[in-house]
Amino acid sequence: MKMSNKGTMFMVQEKIKTYILIMLVISSLFFANQIWFGNKLWSSDYNFFSNWRKTDIQQTIANKEDMINPLRFVVNRGEFQLAYGKHQPTYHQLNTLLRDVYVTFFSESQISHEKVSLQQWQEVLNSRRPYYYIDFGTVSSVRVLGQIFGIRDTSISSYVQSLKESIIVPGDNLSANIVIYIKDDNDQSVNKFQLPYNKAYFEKLNEQFRHSLEIRHAFSFQLGFDTPKENSKIIIAPEILIPVVERQQTYAIQSENPLDIEKSEMREQILRAFQYTPNTLRQYVETDNTVVYTENHSTLKISPSGLIEYRALESGRGMRLTDANRETTPTVYDSLTMAINLMQSIGKINKHLHLTSDIIEDPNSPGVHSFTFDYYYNGHPILLQLEDTAVRNAIEIEIAQGTLRYYRQYVRDYSLKQLVTINVPMLNAVEEYYNRVNLYPEQMHIKQLGIGYIENGSDRVKLPHWYLKLMDEQVFHTIPAVK
């Protein structure tokens, strides 16, 4: 049966419409991509610390959001606070918005600024108006943070030297500005900035949090735990969050050692990452089956327990991480980039890691920088309590003048197991520890407190523990959170 000319023309017209529609969709996707990734607006991988002109760190690290993003965001809901870690979808939503705020902030050449009191900082945290508290976890040079954001020389460093925490207040309807408070970790001064910014995104978020069912928290100072009392010898740092519920739930986790040195592919990948030639190596085996390689004025140990250790045998010798003809002294930003490059070259064993050392330039040791990274899983830190007490961090790296002096990594991977109920309240755990160590009548000053997991080298399921770190101490103390 032949189709009429009219019917044929109709089909051609429909095909043309379809073709035009497809082209419109493709072009819209193209221009959307140009907006999103050309003008530093929104990110598909929720990376807080880089704008969309690719920085060195963004180009060289696979799981960069796990390494250099803030540890947590706290949203104020008036009578209580909501806390969000990396394991929660809302964290990434906040990360997207607040990343853009900070890119805009660090890009400003002129900005309204004033010094305010520490009392005003706490008044903001104690207020009922919406705000967003950002805990970076470590102290960072503002200049280096600007570089990580892709801004070579931020003017904000003329007001603030270093930061660990900040507050963003959307403000009221009378002003087009948002307010950013930054506590300078160098001298504990508080700086207030007025930043022109579109508040529509904050308004949408505020409405979303209005009906949130997340666990409610309060800052230590809001509950009066940051000052000594006659009937209590326990002092908890002001910005530590305390859950205001009797019980909460989280997951137990499973620990595994993915380092199989019997697999030649994995072994060769590690050797090549440290510029060792697999076929021409001198090597020997220690009594615990650790394989020791020697080459290029250095040693590399790979242990079946999951430990990798590289050491340069002579000062100034070892693995070059930068051009040998470089004329300028590497900055802490340069060395951090080198460290992440090296970690990336080792491969898939580097997962769930977060930078836990401060990013500060030491004027007394130019070009010499040390970094530590630790595992975080399910939003909580993994605390190493191994038989070898010298191993306290998942990764330790020391770089001098662009040369690797030392690298040690305790290799582990983690997965979720069953949901468990935390039936030991935080304050009960703190009191239990105080009584255990028999400190009375002395005071106990706590500077870090939260939920974590203990890694002791076994493959058993890890149950959550409360951890605390005391003032002037570097070790964590733990109390079971599940009984």
N, C-alpha and C positions, 0 to 999 in steps of 0.2 A: 504494500500500500504506500503510495507516494505521498510525501508531505507537501503541503501547499507552500507557495513562496512566502505567504504571510507567517506560517508556522516556522519556516526556516529562519526568517528574519528575527522572529521573537527569540528563538534559541540563541542566535548570534548575539542579540542584545543582552540576554541573560549572562552569556559567557563574558562579555565585555564588562558588565557590572561586577561579576565575580572577580575578574582580573583587577579592576580598579580597587575593589574592596581589599583584596590581598595586598596590593601595593600600598594602600593607605595604612594598613596595619603594620607592614614592614617599616614604612617611613616613620610612623609614630613611635615604634620601638627604637628605631635608630636615634631619633631626636631625644627620646626619653633617656636613652643611654648617655647621650652627650651631656644632658643636664645633670644627671645623677653622678656620672663619673668624671665630668669635666669641670664642674663648678663646686665640688666639695659639699654636696648636699646630703645625700643618703647613701648608705652602704649596704650591699647584699650580705656582707660577712660581719656586719656590726662591729667594725674595728674602731675603737675609740681613739687610738693614738696615731692615726695617720690620715692625712688628707688624700685627695685622689690624684695628686701629682705624685706618682709612686716614690716613696722614700726608700732608702737602702734597706731599712729593717723590713718594710712591707714586702719588698721584692724577694727577700732571702729567707723568710720564715714561714713555715706551713701553718702552724697553729699560733699565729701571733696574738690573737685575742686571749689565748690562755696564758700568755707570757707577760704582757705589759699592760693589760687593761686594769681598771680599778678592781679591787677585791669585792667591793659591795657598794650598793646604793641604798640610802635610807630615805623614805618618803614620809613626810610629816602629815598626819591626819588629825591634828589638833590635840586630842586627848591621848594619842598613842602614835608610835612609829611603825612603819612596815619596812622590813629589811629584805634585800634581794641580792642573791649571789649568782655566780655564773651558770649554775645548773638550772636556773629558772627562766622561762621564756620572757617574763616581764623585764628581767635584767637586760636582755638584748634590745628590747624596745626603748628602755631608758638609755642604753648605751648609744643608740643611734642619735637620739635627740641631744644628749649632753655632749657627745663627741662634736657635733656641729657647733654647739655653743662655745666649746673651748677652741675650736679652730678659728671661729670668728673673734673670740676674745684675744687669742695670741697674735692675731693678724692686725689688731688695732694699733695704729701709730700714735693716736692721741685719745686718751680716755679719762673720764672723770674719776679721781682717786682721792681718798682720804684715809688717815689712820684712825681707828676706833679702838675702844677698850676691849679687853678680854671679857669683861662683864657683858658688853653688847653682843659678843659672839654667843655667849650662853643664853642671853635673852632671846636671840633669834631662834636657837635650838629649842627653847622652852616655850616659844610662842605658838598660837593656835593657827596661824596662817600657813598656807602650803609652802613647803620648801623641799629641796633635794640636797641631801648631805652625801658627799662623795668621799669615800675612804680609799686612797690609792695604795694603802698597805705598806709602802716604803717611802722614804724621803727622796725627792728628786730635785735636782737643780732646775729652776724655771727656764734657764737658757737651754738646757738639754731637752726639756719637755717641748719647748718651741721647735727644736730641731726634729724631734720625733714626729711632731705634727707637720713637718715639712716647711717650717718657717725658720730661716737661717738665723735671724737675729731679732727676737721678739723684744719689743719695748717694755713689756711687762716686767722683764728682769731688772729694770731700773727701780722698780718699786718693791719687788719681792725676790729674795735670793733662792729660797727653796720651799717646797710644800709637801705635805702628806695628806692634808684634808682640806676640803673647801665646802662652801654652801652656796647653792643657787636659789634665789628667791624671785619668783616671777613678778612680784610687785602688785600694785593696784592698777585700776583702770585709768587713773589720772595721769600716768606716765607711760611713755612708750619704751621705757628702759626696764631691763631686768637687773637685779643686784647680785653681784658675786662677792662673797667674803672668802678671803684666803688667809689662813694662819701661817705666817712665815716660821718654818721650823727652826730657822737659824737663831732667832731672838724671841720667838713666841709672840711677836707683834701681830695684830689683826689689821688687814687691809680691806677696804670697801671700794668696789668699783661699780660704776653705772655703765651698763652696756646696752646700746640700742639693739633690740631684737624682736622679731615677730612672736607675740605671745600666744598665737592661736594653737600651737602645738601643745603648750603647757595646759591650756584650758581643756583640751580633749583628755589629756592625761589625768588632770585633777578630777574630772568627772568619772573616769574609769576607777580611780582609787577610792572614790567615795563609797563604793559598795564592795570593797575587797574583803575576802574572808581569810587573808593570810594571818599568820601568827603575829600577835601584837607585842611590841617591845617598848621599853622606856630607857632613856639614857641613865647611867649611874647617878649623875648629879641631880637628875629630876627626882630620884628616890632617896637622895641624901647619903648615898654610899661613898661619895668622894671625899668626905671629911670625917675626921675621927669622932667617935662618940664614947660616952662614959661606959656604956654597956657593950661596946663592940670594938675590937682591936683590928678589924679588917677594913682596909681602905681600897676602893676600886676606882681606877682612873675614870675621869668624868665622861668621856665619850664611849665607854664600853656599853654595848646594848645588852639589856637584861630582859629575857622573855617574861611576860606577865601572865603566863599560863602554867598550870601545874604539870601538864604533860604535853609532849609534842612527839611527832614521828619523823623518822628519817630512815635511810637504808643502811643495812650492813653491806660491806663490800668484800670482794674476793681479790686477793693479791696473787700475781703470777710473775715468774721470772722468764721473760721472753728471750733472754740472752743464751742462745745455744751455740757454744763455741765449736761444737762438732760440725755444725753446718758451715761448709766452706764459703758459701755465698755471703752469709752474715759476717764471718770472720774477715773476709777480704774487704768488705765494705768498710768495716771499722779500721782496718790497716791502711787502706787508701785515704780515708778521711784524715789520718795523721801523717800522710805522705810516706808511708812505709811501702816498700816493694815486696809483695808476698813471696815471690820466687827466689829472692836473694837474701833472706833474713837469717840473722843469727838468733837462735832461740833456745830456751831450756824450760823445763817444767818443774815447778816447786812442789813440795810435799802435799799441798792441798789442791793439786792439779791446776793451779794458776799457770798460764803460759806467759812467759816473759820474753819480749822481743827487744833487741837492741839495734839501733841504727841512727845515723845522723846526730850523734852526741845526745842521745835520749834513750829512755826505756819506755816501753808500753806493756802494761800488764792487763790481761783479760782473764777474769776469774769465773769459774762455773757458778759461783754464788751470785753473780750479777754485777760485779765491780769492774769498772774500766779505770785505769790510772796511767796517765802520761806524765813524765817528768823529764825536763831538760837537765842534763848532767853538768853543764857548765853555764855560768852566767853569760848572757848575751848569745848563747847558742840555742838551737832548737828550731822548731817549726815556724817559718815565716808566714804571717797572716796578712801581710801587706807588702807593697813594693819595697824591695831592699833599697832603692834609690830615693825613697821618699825623703824630702828635706824638712818637712814640718813635723813637730811632735804630735803623735796621735792624742786626740782628746778622749774624754770618757765616752762620748757618743761614738767616736770612731771605733774604740775598743769594744763597746757593746755590740756594734754591728759585726765586728770580726767574730766575737763570741757566738753570736746567733748564726752567722755563716757556718762556723764549724759544727755547731749542734745540728744544723740542717743537713750538712753533708754526711753525718753519721746515719741518718735515716729514720726509719719508722719507730725506733725504740724511744724516741723523744716525744712522748705524749703526756698530756695533763700537767705540763710544767708552767710555773709562774716565777717571774723574777722576784726574789725576796731580799736582795741587797739594795742599799741606797745607791742612787746614781748621782754622785757628788764628785767634783774634781778636787783632788788633794794637791794644794799648791806646793807642798813639800816633796811630792813624788810625781813630777810631771811625766806623763806617758806611761805610768804604771797603774794598772787598774785590776781590781778583783771583783768577781760577780758570783752570786749564788742563786740557784734556782731550786725550787721545791715542788713536789707533787701536790696538786689540789684536785680532789675528786668529789663529785656530788656536792660541790660548793664548800668543801671543808679541807683543811690542810692535812697532809700525811706527815706524821711526826716520826722521824727515824730514831729508834731506840735499839740499836744493833749491838752485838757483842763487841764489835770494834767501835768503841766510843768516839774515836776520832772522826768517824763518818757521821756528820750531823746534818748535812744537806744532800739533796738528790744530786746536785751538780755544783762543783766548785771550779772556778776558772781564774787563772792569773795570767795577765798579758802585760809584757813590758816592751815598750818601744816597737809595738807591732809584732813581737815574737811571743809564742806560747811558752810560758814557763811551766805551767802546771794545769792539769785537767783531771778531775776525778768524778765519776758518775756511778751512782748506785741504780741499776736498771730495774725498773718494775713497771708492770701494767696492771690496770684495775678494771673491775666490772661490778655492776650492781647485783646484789643478792636480795634477800627478803627484806620487807618493810618491818622495822622494829619500833617499839614505843620507848621513848626516853622517859623513864619513870623516876629518875633522880634529878630533882630541880637544880638549877645552876647554883643557887645560894646554899643549898644543902651540901653540894659537892665542895664548895669553897670552905664551908665550915668543917667538913670532914677532913679536908687536907690540913687546915689550921690545927685541928686537934691531933692529927696524925703526927705532925712534926713537932708538936709540943712547944709552940712558940710563946704561949702565954707567960708573962704579961706583955710581951713585946708586940708591936704593931706589925701587920703584914700588908705591904703595899703591892697591889696587883696592877700591872701595866698592860697585860693582854689576857683575854679570857674568852673561851668559846668552845665549840664542838669540833672534834677532829678524830683522826684514826691513828692507831699506833702500828708502825711497820717494824717488826722485830726480826724479819728474815724468813719467817715461816710462810707457808701457803694457806694457812687457815683463814677462815672467814674473819674479817675485822669488824668488831662491834664499835659503835661510837663511844668516845670518851670525852669528858670535859678536860680541857687543858688550860693551864694558867702559867704565866711567866711573871716573876717578881721583879720589882725595881732593882736595877743594878745587877741583874742576872741574865745569862744568855741561854739557859737551858729551860725546857718546858717540863712542868710537872703534870701528871695526869691522874684522873679519878674516873672510874667506870660510870657511864651515864645510863647503863641498862643493868638491872639486877633482877 
